[in-house]
Amino acid sequence: MNILVINCGSSSLKYQLINMKDESVLAIGLVERIGLDGSRLKHEAAGKDKKVIEVPMNNHKEALTEVLDALVSKEYGAIESLSEIEAAGHRMVHAGEFYSSSVIITDDVMEKVEECIDLAPLHNPPNITGVKAIMELLPSIKNVAVFDTAFHQTMPAESYIYPLPYELYEKYGLRRYGFHGTSHRYVSQRAAEILGKDIKDLKLISCHLGNGASVDAIDGGKSVATSMGFTPLEGLAMGTRCGDIDPAIVTFIMEKENLDIKGINNLMNKKSGVLGISGISSDFRDIEDAAADGNERATLALNTFDLRVKKYIAAYAAVMGGVDAVIFTAGLGENSADNRKNICSNLEFMGIEIDEELNKVRGKEAIVNKEGSAVKVMVIPTNEELMIARDTLELLK
């Protein structure tokens, strides 16, 4: 079975076509600047040269039309006919409390995702648009929704409730939802496979560290605590997001800087994090280069980020009553040896001891703790697309 995996952003679209017989990637691509000048499709089929197609794409339906045309192109395509696509799996961000696992998309599912737009106004609308476009373009195939929030629905109430008037939870669903669930689920399952153990017997801490970042406590294969909250703003300092701050700072800044709600949201989501501290960039690679050149604010940004990850690791070990392995994944977690080393430093008392030589690894699976360390330290590249495809296949069986 060939499954098309789709991840729609507000002006972008990522996709992979995966042959589930051997889980091989037949094609991969990215559409950028949908609805903007300079829209383009970057497409690469297995065994063929990368193709860049620059053509106006005013909406996601037009973008997906170009994607489907590329997939069946005689010159750079991956399949001969669209009939070879048997299902589509969609990355969808927010399902509120409606779904605790992936689902085949029906009219009822679409209605519930639309009900959650207030909870994810930047993400749910393009997700919905992508599903509707595929339904129009490939009306004969099944569509599956794989939600970022679903994995975290196993959290106990004390992990997800906020210490606010309870009626706000009842009226508005004001609670911790958590995100990056598909990534945390994939790397935790892969960790169990690598360690040769049943995931039900493991206590794992997954660190998804990139421009967006979160830490998840996974006990027996179930998410029991996670750092992102009602929105992806809570938790770690990130590329441009502030993460945990004193709530009173919000009204203080609004008054002092004469900001409205839109202004303070923009400041916390797009101007803060390591960008705000360093004043250089939201890209950790740029900040690491600047720190190596002696830039003190760049060093401060990195140290602030690392400290917060460290605190969550220690806290989540306490939540679970121990930890068997700490997993690093996503762009920064997979590729930055210094980042992993700094986060693990001073956690030796917990049995977390990193081996500097083994830690010199980028973008591939590895166990990087010292021999005899009580806690495994693992690098596992995430693969959300494969997780989406697996869920889609399982549901369609």
Secondary structure, DSSP 8 states (H G I E B T S, - for coil): -EEEEEEE-SS-EEEEEEETTTTEEEEEEEEE-TTSTT-EEEEEETTS--EEEE----SHHHHHHHHHHHHT-TTT-S-S-GGGEEEEEEEE---TTT-SS-EE--HHHHHHHHHTGGG-TTTHHHHHHHHHHHHHHSTTSEEEEEETTGGGGGS-HHHH--SS-HHHHHHH--S---S-HHHHHHHHHHHHHHHTS-GGG-EEEEEEESSSEEEEEEETTEEEEES--SSTTSSS--SS---S--THHHHHHHHHTT--HHHHHHHHHHS-HHHHHHSS-S-HHHHHHHHHTT-HHHHHHHHHHHHHHHHHHHHHHHHHT--SEEEEEHHHHHH-HHHHHHHHTT-GGGT--B-TTTT---SS-EE-B-TT-SSEEEE----HHHHHHHHHHHHH-
